[in-house]
Amino acid sequence: MNWILLRTGRALLTLLLLIGFSFFVLSISGDPALSHLSADVDASAIDAFRRKWGLDLPLWQQFFIYVRGLFHGDFGMSYATGRPALEQIMAGMPVTVSLMLPTIFAAIGLGLPLGAFAAMRRGSTADRLTITLSVLALAVPNFLLGLMLMYVFSVHLGWIEPSGIVDWRSYLMPVATMALPMAAIFARFTRSAMLEILSHPMLDTARAGGLQPGRIKRAHVLPNIAVPLVTITALEFGHLFTAAVVAESVFGWPGTGRLLIDSVASRDFAVVQAILLLTGTTMILANLLADIAYGAIDPRVRDQRRRRVKA
């Protein structure tokens, strides 16, 4: 329990640093008044805009007001629309989540079996093919992969609408764009982890003791591979939103990722700050839950942490 409290405290500290970093970096990146007003407005209009949004206050005071608003669920107002930033984000969040969930399931469902299959047949043609395909999937940028899929299945074959949400087929290309590189990471990581475990002396001891191969996998291989897989899953979960930004931009989906691109282009800092904060919080929470899960999966990790806390 002490270790969980320690990790939770570190997560909260990381969140505070994220809040400060995102606020100050965006604050020094330009004057929103000059971006949202026409070039021929007079100085009085610019001053009125700054007073309306509190931009005439000292930076430390703006930060204090911003943090105080966060405690009340207020992420600020959009300069462009005048609507609450959180309201705009929540409007596009269902679209983004509907992309992220099938993506992570597809990546795990494809990558883990391929990695395990390659590890069990090390040096075979299947192993080399898995490695080659994984390298290719990681080498191609997401946006280029999306454009390639669009050209083949929309322009050339005409099977799927190139942009927007029409029916269930509209999910195929965005999900594939996001899931294939992640599946490659899962496959390579699973293969490496399994090869390390399969070469461990404890498996030779288990075989010498007469244990069946299936029991060896359940008792020794799977528990030992679970911890590193939880790690990579938590890390990839944090990268999902980045992939969603690319996919939504390429395929014209009206999600939170597309909103981020539009807000950066229009210098709508309140919306950008809110998206960065929510995304960062999700990543911090995912890593915290992964850390806690380690102890539940592998008692050795839990015992080691207890000794560290006592020391």
Secondary structure, DSSP 4 states (H G I P E B T S, - for coil): -HHHHHHHHHHHHHHHHHHHHHHHHHHTS--HHHHHS-TT--HHHHHHHHHHTTTTS-HHHHHHHHHHHHHTT---B-TTT-SBHHHHHHHHHHHHHHHHHHHHHHHHHHHHHHHHHHHHTTTSHHHHHHHHHHHHHHHS-HHHHHHHHHIIIIIIS--S-SSS--SGGGGHHHHHHHHHHHHHHHHHHHHHHHHHHHTSHHHHHHHHTT--HHHHIIIIIHHHHHHHHHHHHHHHHHHHHHHHHHHHHHHT--SHHHHHHHHHHTT-HHHHHHHHHHHHHHHHHHHHHHHHHHHHH-HHHHHHHHHHHH-
